[in-house]
Amino acid sequence: MIPELTKPSVCMKDPQKVQQIMDSMVQAGSNTLQVISDFDMTLTRFEHNGKRCPTCHNILENSKVISDDGKQQLKQLLNTYYPIEIDTSLSIEQKLPLMVEWWTKAHELLVRQKIKKDLLSMAVCESEAMLRLTTGRLYREGHRLFFDHLLEHSIPLLIFSAGIGDILEEVIHQAGVFHPNVKVISNYMDFDESGVLKAFKGELIHIYNKREGALLNTGHFQELRMRPNVLLMGDSLGDLNMADGVQDMENILKIGYLNDKVEERKRSYLDSYDIVLIKDETLEVPNAVLHYLTGNK
Protein backbone atom coordinates (compact mmCIF):
# COMPACT_ATOMS: atom_id res chain seq x y z
CA MET A 1 0.00 0.00 0.00
CA ILE A 2 1.21 3.50 -0.86
CA PRO A 3 2.18 5.27 2.42
CA GLU A 4 0.04 8.33 1.54
CA LEU A 5 -3.10 6.15 1.54
CA THR A 6 -2.69 5.69 5.30
CA LYS A 7 -3.15 9.44 5.96
CA PRO A 8 -5.98 10.30 8.39
CA SER A 9 -7.73 12.28 5.63
CA VAL A 10 -7.97 9.18 3.39
CA CYS A 11 -11.05 6.93 3.46
CA MET A 12 -11.62 3.85 1.33
CA LYS A 13 -14.58 1.51 1.33
CA ASP A 14 -12.50 -1.31 -0.19
CA PRO A 15 -8.68 -0.83 0.09
CA GLN A 16 -8.08 -4.24 -1.49
CA LYS A 17 -10.02 -3.23 -4.59
CA VAL A 18 -7.99 0.00 -4.81
CA GLN A 19 -4.75 -1.98 -4.71
CA GLN A 20 -6.01 -4.40 -7.36
CA ILE A 21 -6.97 -1.57 -9.72
CA MET A 22 -3.59 0.13 -9.27
CA ASP A 23 -1.67 -3.10 -9.81
CA SER A 24 -3.66 -3.82 -12.96
CA MET A 25 -2.84 -0.34 -14.25
CA VAL A 26 0.85 -0.74 -13.43
CA GLN A 27 0.90 -4.03 -15.34
CA ALA A 28 -0.70 -2.37 -18.37
CA GLY A 29 1.92 0.40 -18.37
CA SER A 30 1.72 4.19 -18.12
CA ASN A 31 1.31 4.46 -21.91
CA THR A 32 -2.25 3.10 -21.41
CA LEU A 33 -3.16 5.75 -18.81
CA GLN A 34 -5.11 8.99 -19.11
CA VAL A 35 -6.15 11.39 -16.36
CA ILE A 36 -9.54 13.11 -16.26
CA SER A 37 -10.01 15.76 -13.60
CA ASP A 38 -12.45 18.38 -12.46
CA PHE A 39 -10.90 21.79 -11.78
CA ASP A 40 -12.62 23.95 -9.14
CA MET A 41 -12.09 22.51 -5.66
CA THR A 42 -10.31 19.48 -7.12
CA LEU A 43 -7.13 20.85 -8.68
CA THR A 44 -7.72 24.12 -6.84
CA ARG A 45 -8.04 24.51 -3.10
CA PHE A 46 -11.39 24.66 -1.34
CA GLU A 47 -10.13 26.85 1.47
CA HIS A 48 -6.96 28.37 2.90
CA ASN A 49 -6.50 29.54 6.50
CA GLY A 50 -10.20 29.07 7.13
CA LYS A 51 -11.27 31.19 4.14
CA ARG A 52 -12.96 29.83 1.02
CA CYS A 53 -10.83 29.96 -2.12
CA PRO A 54 -12.48 31.22 -5.32
CA THR A 55 -13.78 29.09 -8.16
CA CYS A 56 -13.43 30.25 -11.79
CA HIS A 57 -16.79 32.02 -11.52
CA ASN A 58 -15.79 33.55 -8.15
CA ILE A 59 -12.56 34.94 -9.63
CA LEU A 60 -14.65 37.07 -11.97
CA GLU A 61 -17.27 37.88 -9.33
CA ASN A 62 -14.63 39.17 -6.91
CA SER A 63 -12.75 41.19 -9.53
CA LYS A 64 -12.92 44.79 -10.69
CA VAL A 65 -14.47 43.74 -14.00
CA ILE A 66 -17.85 43.18 -12.26
CA SER A 67 -19.91 46.10 -10.97
CA ASP A 68 -20.95 46.20 -7.30
CA ASP A 69 -24.55 45.53 -8.31
CA GLY A 70 -23.42 42.57 -10.43
CA LYS A 71 -21.42 41.18 -7.53
CA GLN A 72 -24.44 41.40 -5.26
CA GLN A 73 -26.65 39.57 -7.75
CA LEU A 74 -24.06 36.81 -8.27
CA LYS A 75 -23.71 36.41 -4.51
CA GLN A 76 -27.48 36.04 -4.20
CA LEU A 77 -27.40 33.30 -6.84
CA LEU A 78 -24.66 31.47 -4.92
CA ASN A 79 -26.55 31.73 -1.64
CA THR A 80 -29.68 30.42 -3.33
CA TYR A 81 -28.32 27.53 -5.37
CA TYR A 82 -25.14 26.24 -3.63
CA PRO A 83 -27.12 24.80 -0.67
CA ILE A 84 -29.25 22.94 -3.25
CA GLU A 85 -26.13 21.57 -5.00
CA ILE A 86 -24.85 19.93 -1.80
CA ASP A 87 -28.25 18.98 -0.31
CA THR A 88 -28.15 15.22 0.29
CA SER A 89 -31.94 14.98 0.59
CA LEU A 90 -32.40 15.88 -3.09
CA SER A 91 -31.74 13.53 -6.00
CA ILE A 92 -29.61 14.57 -8.98
CA GLU A 93 -32.79 14.54 -11.08
CA GLN A 94 -34.35 17.08 -8.70
CA LYS A 95 -31.22 19.26 -8.69
CA LEU A 96 -30.68 19.18 -12.46
CA PRO A 97 -33.11 21.91 -13.62
CA LEU A 98 -32.05 24.13 -10.73
CA MET A 99 -28.36 23.82 -11.64
CA VAL A 100 -29.17 24.73 -15.26
CA GLU A 101 -31.11 27.71 -13.92
CA TRP A 102 -28.16 28.79 -11.75
CA TRP A 103 -25.53 28.56 -14.48
CA THR A 104 -27.80 30.20 -17.07
CA LYS A 105 -28.66 33.15 -14.82
CA ALA A 106 -25.00 33.60 -13.84
CA HIS A 107 -23.81 33.57 -17.46
CA GLU A 108 -26.54 35.99 -18.56
CA LEU A 109 -25.51 38.32 -15.76
CA LEU A 110 -21.84 38.11 -16.77
CA VAL A 111 -22.74 38.94 -20.38
CA ARG A 112 -24.63 42.04 -19.21
CA GLN A 113 -21.42 43.19 -17.48
CA LYS A 114 -19.74 43.62 -20.90
CA ILE A 115 -16.49 42.09 -19.65
CA LYS A 116 -13.39 42.90 -21.69
CA LYS A 117 -11.18 39.98 -22.71
CA ASP A 118 -7.95 41.85 -22.00
CA LEU A 119 -8.91 42.25 -18.32
CA LEU A 120 -9.20 38.51 -17.58
CA SER A 121 -5.48 38.08 -16.96
CA MET A 122 -5.52 40.84 -14.35
CA ALA A 123 -8.62 39.36 -12.68
CA VAL A 124 -6.81 36.03 -12.24
CA CYS A 125 -3.53 37.64 -11.16
CA GLU A 126 -5.26 39.66 -8.44
CA SER A 127 -7.43 36.77 -7.23
CA GLU A 128 -6.85 34.40 -4.33
CA ALA A 129 -7.17 31.28 -6.50
CA MET A 130 -4.78 28.56 -5.34
CA LEU A 131 -3.86 25.27 -6.94
CA ARG A 132 -3.45 22.46 -4.41
CA LEU A 133 -0.07 21.86 -2.75
CA THR A 134 1.86 18.77 -1.73
CA THR A 135 3.67 18.00 1.49
CA GLY A 136 5.43 14.86 2.65
CA ARG A 137 7.91 12.65 0.81
CA LEU A 138 6.97 13.97 -2.66
CA TYR A 139 7.35 17.59 -1.60
CA ARG A 140 7.37 20.18 -4.32
CA GLU A 141 4.57 22.56 -5.24
CA GLY A 142 1.82 19.97 -5.61
CA HIS A 143 0.36 21.28 -8.82
CA ARG A 144 3.79 21.56 -10.48
CA LEU A 145 4.61 17.98 -9.48
CA PHE A 146 1.22 16.79 -10.76
CA PHE A 147 1.26 18.61 -14.12
CA ASP A 148 4.99 18.16 -14.73
CA HIS A 149 4.93 14.43 -13.94
CA LEU A 150 2.10 13.88 -16.42
CA LEU A 151 4.02 15.80 -19.07
CA GLU A 152 7.22 13.91 -18.35
CA HIS A 153 5.44 10.59 -18.89
CA SER A 154 3.37 11.84 -21.87
CA ILE A 155 0.11 11.12 -20.04
CA PRO A 156 -2.85 13.15 -21.37
CA LEU A 157 -4.74 15.28 -18.84
CA LEU A 158 -8.32 16.26 -19.61
CA ILE A 159 -9.61 18.99 -17.31
CA PHE A 160 -13.38 18.81 -17.40
CA SER A 161 -14.91 21.85 -15.76
CA ALA A 162 -18.31 23.47 -15.26
CA GLY A 163 -16.39 26.69 -14.61
CA ILE A 164 -15.23 29.26 -17.16
CA GLY A 165 -12.63 27.89 -19.56
CA ASP A 166 -10.99 31.26 -20.26
CA ILE A 167 -10.38 31.82 -16.52
CA LEU A 168 -9.30 28.21 -15.94
CA GLU A 169 -6.72 28.39 -18.72
CA GLU A 170 -5.41 31.69 -17.36
CA VAL A 171 -4.99 30.17 -13.86
CA ILE A 172 -2.90 27.24 -15.10
CA HIS A 173 -1.05 29.47 -17.57
CA GLN A 174 -0.03 31.87 -14.80
CA ALA A 175 1.01 28.87 -12.67
CA GLY A 176 3.28 27.76 -15.53
CA VAL A 177 1.62 24.36 -15.97
CA PHE A 178 -0.49 24.72 -19.13
CA HIS A 179 1.48 21.99 -20.89
CA PRO A 180 0.84 20.55 -24.40
CA ASN A 181 -0.67 17.35 -22.92
CA VAL A 182 -3.49 19.34 -21.24
CA LYS A 183 -6.92 19.64 -22.86
CA VAL A 184 -9.79 21.61 -21.33
CA ILE A 185 -13.53 21.05 -21.78
CA SER A 186 -15.44 23.91 -20.16
CA ASN A 187 -17.71 26.90 -20.71
CA TYR A 188 -15.88 29.35 -22.98
CA MET A 189 -16.65 33.02 -23.46
CA ASP A 190 -17.50 34.42 -26.88
CA PHE A 191 -16.19 37.94 -27.48
CA ASP A 192 -17.18 40.43 -30.16
CA GLU A 193 -14.68 42.07 -32.54
CA SER A 194 -13.84 44.71 -29.93
CA GLY A 195 -13.07 42.07 -27.28
CA VAL A 196 -16.25 42.47 -25.21
CA LEU A 197 -18.12 39.40 -23.88
CA LYS A 198 -21.28 38.86 -25.93
CA ALA A 199 -22.24 35.25 -25.05
CA PHE A 200 -20.95 31.85 -23.99
CA LYS A 201 -20.06 29.31 -26.68
CA GLY A 202 -21.71 25.95 -27.31
CA GLU A 203 -23.61 23.75 -24.89
CA LEU A 204 -23.74 24.74 -21.23
CA ILE A 205 -21.63 22.51 -18.96
CA HIS A 206 -22.85 22.45 -15.37
CA ILE A 207 -22.06 20.23 -12.43
CA TYR A 208 -24.53 17.46 -13.32
CA ASN A 209 -24.31 17.12 -17.12
CA LYS A 210 -20.67 16.16 -17.56
CA ARG A 211 -21.75 12.82 -19.03
CA GLU A 212 -23.39 14.63 -21.94
CA GLY A 213 -20.30 16.81 -22.29
CA ALA A 214 -18.11 13.71 -22.41
CA LEU A 215 -20.26 12.10 -25.09
CA LEU A 216 -20.20 15.31 -27.16
CA ASN A 217 -16.40 15.19 -27.21
CA THR A 218 -16.03 11.73 -28.71
CA GLY A 219 -13.21 12.97 -30.96
CA HIS A 220 -10.96 13.53 -27.94
CA PHE A 221 -11.66 10.07 -26.54
CA GLN A 222 -11.30 8.45 -29.97
CA GLU A 223 -7.75 9.84 -30.16
CA LEU A 224 -7.04 8.20 -26.78
CA ARG A 225 -8.65 4.82 -27.53
CA MET A 226 -5.29 3.13 -26.83
CA ARG A 227 -5.44 4.51 -23.27
CA PRO A 228 -8.20 2.44 -21.62
CA ASN A 229 -7.02 3.06 -18.04
CA VAL A 230 -8.32 6.17 -16.30
CA LEU A 231 -7.41 8.07 -13.15
CA LEU A 232 -10.46 10.23 -12.42
CA MET A 233 -10.46 13.10 -9.90
CA GLY A 234 -13.44 15.13 -8.76
CA ASP A 235 -15.18 16.76 -5.83
CA SER A 236 -18.86 16.11 -6.62
CA LEU A 237 -20.96 13.10 -7.54
CA GLY A 238 -21.55 14.78 -10.91
CA ASP A 239 -17.84 14.37 -11.69
CA LEU A 240 -18.18 10.58 -11.74
CA ASN A 241 -19.57 10.76 -15.30
CA MET A 242 -16.58 12.60 -16.79
CA ALA A 243 -15.10 9.36 -18.17
CA ASP A 244 -18.29 8.15 -19.86
CA GLY A 245 -16.82 8.92 -23.28
CA VAL A 246 -13.78 6.68 -22.75
CA GLN A 247 -13.82 3.82 -25.24
CA ASP A 248 -13.24 0.19 -24.18
CA MET A 249 -12.30 1.18 -20.64
CA GLU A 250 -10.36 -1.47 -18.73
CA ASN A 251 -9.71 0.14 -15.33
CA ILE A 252 -10.81 3.33 -13.61
CA LEU A 253 -9.56 4.60 -10.26
CA LYS A 254 -11.75 7.37 -8.84
CA ILE A 255 -10.37 9.87 -6.29
CA GLY A 256 -12.91 12.20 -4.71
CA TYR A 257 -12.31 15.32 -2.62
CA LEU A 258 -14.96 15.74 0.09
CA ASN A 259 -14.53 19.39 1.02
CA ASP A 260 -17.78 20.40 2.68
CA LYS A 261 -20.74 18.92 4.62
CA VAL A 262 -18.58 15.90 5.38
CA GLU A 263 -20.79 13.85 7.68
CA GLU A 264 -23.89 14.28 5.52
CA ARG A 265 -22.11 13.25 2.32
CA LYS A 266 -19.41 10.82 3.45
CA ARG A 267 -21.44 7.64 2.84
CA SER A 268 -22.47 8.59 -0.69
CA TYR A 269 -18.87 9.52 -1.55
CA LEU A 270 -17.50 6.24 -0.18
CA ASP A 271 -20.10 4.37 -2.23
CA SER A 272 -19.08 6.23 -5.39
CA TYR A 273 -15.34 7.02 -5.21
CA ASP A 274 -12.58 4.44 -4.61
CA ILE A 275 -10.51 6.90 -2.56
CA VAL A 276 -12.15 9.75 -0.63
CA LEU A 277 -10.01 12.64 0.63
CA ILE A 278 -11.67 14.46 3.51
CA LYS A 279 -10.82 18.14 3.92
CA ASP A 280 -7.46 17.50 2.26
CA GLU A 281 -6.13 20.65 0.60
CA THR A 282 -3.16 18.90 -1.03
CA LEU A 283 -2.43 16.85 -4.15
CA GLU A 284 -0.32 14.51 -2.03
CA VAL A 285 -2.45 11.39 -2.62
CA PRO A 286 -3.01 11.88 -6.39
CA ASN A 287 0.71 12.56 -6.83
CA ALA A 288 1.63 9.43 -4.88
CA VAL A 289 -0.83 7.35 -6.92
CA LEU A 290 0.57 8.76 -10.17
CA HIS A 291 4.13 7.96 -9.09
CA TYR A 292 3.05 4.41 -8.27
CA LEU A 293 1.29 4.00 -11.63
CA THR A 294 4.33 5.24 -13.54
CA GLY A 295 6.77 2.99 -11.73
CA ASN A 296 8.24 5.66 -9.41
CA LYS A 297 7.32 3.84 -6.19
LUMPAMI-595247 format. One record per residue (C-alpha): residue in three letters; x negated, y negated, z. Coordinates in steps of 0.05 Angstrom, whole numbers. Each point is the difference from the previous one (the first is absolute). Example, Ala and Ser with C-alpha at 12.3 -4.5 7.8 and 13.67 -1.06 7.14 Angstrom:
2
{code=ala&X=-246&Y=90&Z=156}
{code=ser&X=-27&Y=-69&Z=-13}
//
This chain:
297
{code=met&X=0&Y=0&Z=0}
{code=ile&X=-24&Y=-70&Z=-17}
{code=pro&X=-20&Y=-35&Z=65}
{code=glu&X=43&Y=-62&Z=-17}
{code=leu&X=63&Y=44&Z=0}
{code=thr&X=-8&Y=9&Z=75}
{code=lys&X=9&Y=-75&Z=13}
{code=pro&X=57&Y=-17&Z=49}
{code=ser&X=35&Y=-40&Z=-55}
{code=val&X=4&Y=62&Z=-45}
{code=cys&X=62&Y=45&Z=1}
{code=met&X=11&Y=62&Z=-42}
{code=lys&X=60&Y=47&Z=0}
{code=asp&X=-42&Y=56&Z=-31}
{code=pro&X=-76&Y=-9&Z=6}
{code=gln&X=-12&Y=68&Z=-32}
{code=lys&X=38&Y=-20&Z=-62}
{code=val&X=-40&Y=-65&Z=-4}
{code=gln&X=-65&Y=40&Z=2}
{code=gln&X=25&Y=48&Z=-53}
{code=ile&X=19&Y=-57&Z=-47}
{code=met&X=-67&Y=-34&Z=9}
{code=asp&X=-39&Y=65&Z=-11}
{code=ser&X=40&Y=14&Z=-63}
{code=met&X=-16&Y=-69&Z=-26}
{code=val&X=-74&Y=8&Z=16}
{code=gln&X=-1&Y=66&Z=-38}
{code=ala&X=32&Y=-34&Z=-60}
{code=gly&X=-52&Y=-55&Z=0}
{code=ser&X=4&Y=-76&Z=5}
{code=asn&X=8&Y=-5&Z=-76}
{code=thr&X=71&Y=27&Z=10}
{code=leu&X=18&Y=-53&Z=52}
{code=gln&X=39&Y=-65&Z=-6}
{code=val&X=21&Y=-48&Z=55}
{code=ile&X=68&Y=-34&Z=2}
{code=ser&X=9&Y=-53&Z=53}
{code=asp&X=49&Y=-53&Z=23}
{code=phe&X=-31&Y=-68&Z=13}
{code=asp&X=34&Y=-43&Z=53}
{code=met&X=-10&Y=29&Z=70}
{code=thr&X=-36&Y=60&Z=-29}
{code=leu&X=-63&Y=-27&Z=-32}
{code=thr&X=11&Y=-65&Z=37}
{code=arg&X=7&Y=-8&Z=75}
{code=phe&X=67&Y=-3&Z=35}
{code=glu&X=-25&Y=-44&Z=56}
{code=his&X=-64&Y=-30&Z=29}
{code=asn&X=-9&Y=-24&Z=72}
{code=gly&X=74&Y=10&Z=13}
{code=lys&X=21&Y=-43&Z=-60}
{code=arg&X=34&Y=27&Z=-63}
{code=cys&X=-42&Y=-2&Z=-62}
{code=pro&X=33&Y=-25&Z=-64}
{code=thr&X=26&Y=42&Z=-57}
{code=cys&X=-7&Y=-23&Z=-73}
{code=his&X=67&Y=-35&Z=6}
{code=asn&X=-20&Y=-31&Z=67}
{code=ile&X=-65&Y=-28&Z=-30}
{code=leu&X=42&Y=-42&Z=-46}
{code=glu&X=52&Y=-17&Z=52}
{code=asn&X=-52&Y=-25&Z=49}
{code=ser&X=-38&Y=-41&Z=-53}
{code=lys&X=3&Y=-72&Z=-23}
{code=val&X=31&Y=21&Z=-66}
{code=ile&X=68&Y=11&Z=35}
{code=ser&X=41&Y=-58&Z=26}
{code=asp&X=21&Y=-2&Z=73}
{code=asp&X=72&Y=13&Z=-20}
{code=gly&X=-23&Y=60&Z=-43}
{code=lys&X=-40&Y=27&Z=58}
{code=gln&X=61&Y=-4&Z=46}
{code=gln&X=44&Y=37&Z=-50}
{code=leu&X=-52&Y=55&Z=-10}
{code=lys&X=-7&Y=8&Z=75}
{code=gln&X=76&Y=7&Z=6}
{code=leu&X=-2&Y=55&Z=-53}
{code=leu&X=-55&Y=37&Z=39}
{code=asn&X=38&Y=-6&Z=65}
{code=thr&X=63&Y=27&Z=-34}
{code=tyr&X=-28&Y=57&Z=-40}
{code=tyr&X=-63&Y=26&Z=34}
{code=pro&X=39&Y=29&Z=60}
{code=ile&X=43&Y=37&Z=-52}
{code=glu&X=-62&Y=28&Z=-35}
{code=ile&X=-26&Y=32&Z=64}
{code=asp&X=68&Y=19&Z=30}
{code=thr&X=-2&Y=76&Z=12}
{code=ser&X=76&Y=4&Z=6}
{code=leu&X=9&Y=-18&Z=-74}
{code=ser&X=-13&Y=47&Z=-58}
{code=ile&X=-43&Y=-20&Z=-60}
{code=glu&X=64&Y=0&Z=-42}
{code=gln&X=31&Y=-51&Z=48}
{code=lys&X=-63&Y=-43&Z=0}
{code=leu&X=-10&Y=1&Z=-75}
{code=pro&X=48&Y=-54&Z=-23}
{code=leu&X=-21&Y=-45&Z=57}
{code=met&X=-74&Y=7&Z=-18}
{code=val&X=16&Y=-19&Z=-72}
{code=glu&X=39&Y=-59&Z=27}
{code=trp&X=-59&Y=-22&Z=43}
{code=trp&X=-52&Y=5&Z=-55}
{code=thr&X=45&Y=-33&Z=-51}
{code=lys&X=17&Y=-59&Z=45}
{code=ala&X=-73&Y=-9&Z=19}
{code=his&X=-24&Y=1&Z=-72}
{code=glu&X=55&Y=-49&Z=-22}
{code=leu&X=-21&Y=-46&Z=56}
{code=leu&X=-73&Y=4&Z=-20}
{code=val&X=18&Y=-17&Z=-73}
{code=arg&X=38&Y=-62&Z=24}
{code=gln&X=-65&Y=-23&Z=34}
{code=lys&X=-33&Y=-8&Z=-68}
{code=ile&X=-65&Y=30&Z=25}
{code=lys&X=-62&Y=-16&Z=-41}
{code=lys&X=-44&Y=58&Z=-20}
{code=asp&X=-65&Y=-37&Z=14}
{code=leu&X=19&Y=-8&Z=74}
{code=leu&X=6&Y=75&Z=14}
{code=ser&X=-74&Y=8&Z=13}
{code=met&X=0&Y=-55&Z=52}
{code=ala&X=62&Y=30&Z=33}
{code=val&X=-36&Y=66&Z=9}
{code=cys&X=-65&Y=-32&Z=22}
{code=glu&X=34&Y=-40&Z=54}
{code=ser&X=44&Y=58&Z=24}
{code=glu&X=-12&Y=47&Z=58}
{code=ala&X=6&Y=62&Z=-43}
{code=met&X=-47&Y=55&Z=23}
{code=leu&X=-19&Y=66&Z=-32}
{code=arg&X=-8&Y=56&Z=51}
{code=leu&X=-68&Y=12&Z=33}
{code=thr&X=-38&Y=62&Z=20}
{code=thr&X=-36&Y=15&Z=65}
{code=gly&X=-36&Y=63&Z=23}
{code=arg&X=-49&Y=44&Z=-37}
{code=leu&X=19&Y=-26&Z=-69}
{code=tyr&X=-8&Y=-73&Z=21}
{code=arg&X=0&Y=-52&Z=-54}
{code=glu&X=56&Y=-47&Z=-19}
{code=gly&X=55&Y=52&Z=-7}
{code=his&X=29&Y=-27&Z=-64}
{code=arg&X=-69&Y=-5&Z=-34}
{code=leu&X=-16&Y=71&Z=20}
{code=phe&X=68&Y=24&Z=-25}
{code=phe&X=-1&Y=-36&Z=-67}
{code=asp&X=-75&Y=9&Z=-13}
{code=his&X=1&Y=74&Z=16}
{code=leu&X=57&Y=11&Z=-49}
{code=leu&X=-38&Y=-38&Z=-53}
{code=glu&X=-64&Y=38&Z=14}
{code=his&X=35&Y=66&Z=-11}
{code=ser&X=42&Y=-25&Z=-59}
{code=ile&X=65&Y=15&Z=36}
{code=pro&X=59&Y=-41&Z=-26}
{code=leu&X=38&Y=-43&Z=50}
{code=leu&X=71&Y=-19&Z=-15}
{code=ile&X=26&Y=-55&Z=46}
{code=phe&X=76&Y=4&Z=-2}
{code=ser&X=30&Y=-61&Z=33}
{code=ala&X=68&Y=-32&Z=10}
{code=gly&X=-38&Y=-65&Z=13}
{code=ile&X=-23&Y=-51&Z=-51}
{code=gly&X=-52&Y=27&Z=-48}
{code=asp&X=-33&Y=-67&Z=-14}
{code=ile&X=-12&Y=-11&Z=75}
{code=leu&X=-22&Y=72&Z=11}
{code=glu&X=-52&Y=-4&Z=-55}
{code=glu&X=-26&Y=-66&Z=27}
{code=val&X=-8&Y=31&Z=70}
{code=ile&X=-42&Y=58&Z=-25}
{code=his&X=-37&Y=-44&Z=-49}
{code=gln&X=-20&Y=-48&Z=55}
{code=ala&X=-21&Y=60&Z=43}
{code=gly&X=-46&Y=22&Z=-58}
{code=val&X=34&Y=68&Z=-8}
{code=phe&X=42&Y=-7&Z=-64}
{code=his&X=-40&Y=54&Z=-35}
{code=pro&X=13&Y=29&Z=-70}
{code=asn&X=30&Y=64&Z=30}
{code=val&X=57&Y=-40&Z=33}
{code=lys&X=68&Y=-6&Z=-32}
{code=val&X=58&Y=-39&Z=30}
{code=ile&X=75&Y=11&Z=-9}
{code=ser&X=38&Y=-57&Z=33}
{code=asn&X=45&Y=-60&Z=-11}
{code=tyr&X=-36&Y=-49&Z=-46}
{code=met&X=15&Y=-73&Z=-9}
{code=asp&X=17&Y=-28&Z=-69}
{code=phe&X=-26&Y=-71&Z=-12}
{code=asp&X=20&Y=-50&Z=-53}
{code=glu&X=-50&Y=-32&Z=-48}
{code=ser&X=-17&Y=-53&Z=52}
{code=gly&X=-16&Y=53&Z=53}
{code=val&X=64&Y=-8&Z=42}
{code=leu&X=37&Y=61&Z=26}
{code=lys&X=64&Y=11&Z=-41}
{code=ala&X=19&Y=72&Z=18}
{code=phe&X=-26&Y=68&Z=21}
{code=lys&X=-18&Y=51&Z=-54}
{code=gly&X=33&Y=67&Z=-12}
{code=glu&X=38&Y=44&Z=48}
{code=leu&X=3&Y=-20&Z=73}
{code=ile&X=-42&Y=45&Z=46}
{code=his&X=24&Y=1&Z=72}
{code=ile&X=-16&Y=44&Z=58}
{code=tyr&X=50&Y=56&Z=-17}
{code=asn&X=-5&Y=7&Z=-76}
{code=lys&X=-73&Y=19&Z=-9}
{code=arg&X=22&Y=67&Z=-30}
{code=glu&X=33&Y=-37&Z=-58}
{code=gly&X=-62&Y=-43&Z=-7}
{code=ala&X=-44&Y=62&Z=-2}
{code=leu&X=43&Y=32&Z=-54}
{code=leu&X=-1&Y=-64&Z=-41}
{code=asn&X=-76&Y=2&Z=-1}
{code=thr&X=-7&Y=69&Z=-30}
{code=gly&X=-57&Y=-24&Z=-45}
{code=his&X=-45&Y=-12&Z=60}
{code=phe&X=14&Y=70&Z=28}
{code=gln&X=-7&Y=32&Z=-68}
{code=glu&X=-71&Y=-28&Z=-4}
{code=leu&X=-14&Y=33&Z=67}
{code=arg&X=32&Y=68&Z=-15}
{code=met&X=-67&Y=33&Z=14}
{code=arg&X=3&Y=-27&Z=72}
{code=pro&X=55&Y=41&Z=33}
{code=asn&X=-24&Y=-12&Z=71}
{code=val&X=26&Y=-62&Z=35}
{code=leu&X=-18&Y=-38&Z=63}
{code=leu&X=61&Y=-44&Z=15}
{code=met&X=0&Y=-57&Z=50}
{code=gly&X=60&Y=-41&Z=23}
{code=asp&X=35&Y=-32&Z=58}
{code=ser&X=73&Y=13&Z=-15}
{code=leu&X=42&Y=60&Z=-19}
{code=gly&X=12&Y=-34&Z=-67}
{code=asp&X=-74&Y=9&Z=-16}
{code=leu&X=7&Y=75&Z=-1}
{code=asn&X=27&Y=-3&Z=-71}
{code=met&X=-59&Y=-37&Z=-30}
{code=ala&X=-30&Y=65&Z=-27}
{code=asp&X=64&Y=24&Z=-34}
{code=gly&X=-30&Y=-15&Z=-69}
{code=val&X=-60&Y=44&Z=11}
{code=gln&X=0&Y=58&Z=-50}
{code=asp&X=-11&Y=72&Z=21}
{code=met&X=-19&Y=-20&Z=71}
{code=glu&X=-39&Y=53&Z=38}
{code=asn&X=-13&Y=-32&Z=68}
{code=ile&X=22&Y=-64&Z=35}
{code=leu&X=-25&Y=-25&Z=67}
{code=lys&X=44&Y=-55&Z=28}
{code=ile&X=-28&Y=-50&Z=51}
{code=gly&X=51&Y=-47&Z=32}
{code=tyr&X=-12&Y=-62&Z=42}
{code=leu&X=53&Y=-9&Z=54}
{code=asn&X=-8&Y=-73&Z=18}
{code=asp&X=65&Y=-20&Z=34}
{code=lys&X=59&Y=30&Z=38}
{code=val&X=-43&Y=60&Z=16}
{code=glu&X=44&Y=41&Z=46}
{code=glu&X=62&Y=-9&Z=-44}
{code=arg&X=-36&Y=21&Z=-64}
{code=lys&X=-54&Y=49&Z=23}
{code=arg&X=41&Y=63&Z=-12}
{code=ser&X=20&Y=-19&Z=-71}
{code=tyr&X=-72&Y=-18&Z=-17}
{code=leu&X=-27&Y=65&Z=27}
{code=asp&X=52&Y=38&Z=-41}
{code=ser&X=-20&Y=-38&Z=-63}
{code=tyr&X=-75&Y=-15&Z=4}
{code=asp&X=-55&Y=51&Z=12}
{code=ile&X=-42&Y=-49&Z=41}
{code=val&X=33&Y=-57&Z=38}
{code=leu&X=-43&Y=-58&Z=26}
{code=ile&X=33&Y=-36&Z=57}
{code=lys&X=-17&Y=-74&Z=8}
{code=asp&X=-67&Y=13&Z=-33}
{code=glu&X=-26&Y=-63&Z=-33}
{code=thr&X=-60&Y=35&Z=-33}
{code=leu&X=-14&Y=41&Z=-62}
{code=glu&X=-43&Y=47&Z=42}
{code=val&X=43&Y=62&Z=-11}
{code=pro&X=11&Y=-10&Z=-76}
{code=asn&X=-74&Y=-13&Z=-9}
{code=ala&X=-19&Y=62&Z=39}
{code=val&X=50&Y=42&Z=-40}
{code=leu&X=-28&Y=-28&Z=-65}
{code=his&X=-72&Y=16&Z=21}
{code=tyr&X=22&Y=71&Z=17}
{code=leu&X=35&Y=8&Z=-68}
{code=thr&X=-61&Y=-25&Z=-38}
{code=gly&X=-48&Y=45&Z=36}
{code=asn&X=-30&Y=-53&Z=47}
{code=lys&X=19&Y=36&Z=64}
//
